[in-house]
């Protein structure tokens, strides 16, 4: 019995759909809102992080889910490690009262992680399309 592999355009579409979903999540966590009259953007990560003790832990869950989705989509280990480091830095420094809240305004771990995912996966699908065309 031979196993049929999905066509590359179907895989590309599925990956792109998942990236769009994860982009929305990263935007909501890191840059959904803007301080009026400034270019400063912030998201739920900053708002929920204001709650002492539990805020940063609650926001770590969707960040960890993004890393898990990257793993499921076949992102290489060292890229997943970079994403985990971004999330870890955000969690550890974000847990420090006041300093962490200010840090959250600038670091934006989830947007950084999305840039890693997008670069990794779009590069891979472009290479697969080139191989398929050859």
N, C-alpha and C positions, 0 to 999 in steps of 0.2 A: 504494500500500500504506500503510495507516495503522498507526502504531505504537500499541499499547495500553499505557497507563500503568498501573502497579500501583495497586491501591486503597490509599487512605490508611491504612486499618487494618492492612494488610499491611506497609506502610512503617513505621508506628509500632511494630509488633511487632518488626520486624527491628532498628530503631534501639534499642528498649528492650533487646532481647537482647544487642546489642553493648555497650550502656552497662553492663549487669549484668556482662558479662565484663571490661570495663575497670575497673569498680568493684572487682572482686575483685583485679585486678592492682595497682591503686593502694593498696588496703588491705594487700596482701602487702608492697609496697615501703615503705609509710610507717607503718603502724600495726598490724601483725599481732600483735605481742607487747606485753606490759605488764610494767614493772618491778614486782615484787611489793610490795604495801604503798603504792604510789603511783599517781597517775592518769597517769603518763608512759607513752606508747605509742611504739613504734618498730617498724621493719620491716627488710626485707632491705637497703634503701638504707643504713641506719645500720650494720648488721652488715658488709656487704660493703665499705662505705666505710672500715672500719677497716684494710683491707689497703692499705698504702702504695703509691702509684703507680697501680695498676691497678684498685682497688676502685671508685672513682667512675666510671671509664670504663666498666666492665662494667655498672653500674647505669644509665648514661645510655642504653643501647640500648633497654630496655623503655620508658623515658620518651619517647624519640624515636618509638617505635612508637605510643604513645598519641597523639602529635601527628599522625602520619601517618594513623592511623585517623580522627581528627577531620577531617582534610583530605578523606579519602575519603567521609565522611558529609556533607560540604558545609558545614563550619563556616567562618564568614567569616574573611578574612585577618587582621583585627586581633585576633580572638580567638586564632587560631593563633599570632600574634606574642606575645600575652600568655602563652600556654602555653610557647612557646619561651623567653621571658624567665625564667619560673619555673624551667624546667629548666636554663637557663644559669646562673642565680644559684646554684641547688642544686649544679651541677657545679663552678663556679669556687670558691665558698666552701667547699664540701664537700671540695675537694682540699687545703685547708690543714690540715696535721696538727693534731689535737686540737681546734682552734677549729672546723674544719669538721665534726668528729664531733658536737660539742655543738650546732652550728647545725642539723645534720640532725635532731636530736631535736625541734626546734621548727618548722622551716620547712615541711616536708611538701609539696614541690612537686607530687607526683603527685595528692594529694588536692585541692590547689588547682586543678590542671588538670581533674580530674574535675568539680569544681563548675562550672568554665567550660563544659565540654562539656554537662553536664546542663542548665544554664541556657539555653544556646544552642539545643540540640536540642529540649528539651521545649517551649520557647517557640515554636519554629518549627512543631512538629507540632500544637500547640494552635491556632495561627493557621490552619494548613491545614485542620484539622477544622472550624473556624468558617466558613471560606470554602466548604467542601464542603457544609455544612449549609444555607448561605444560598441 
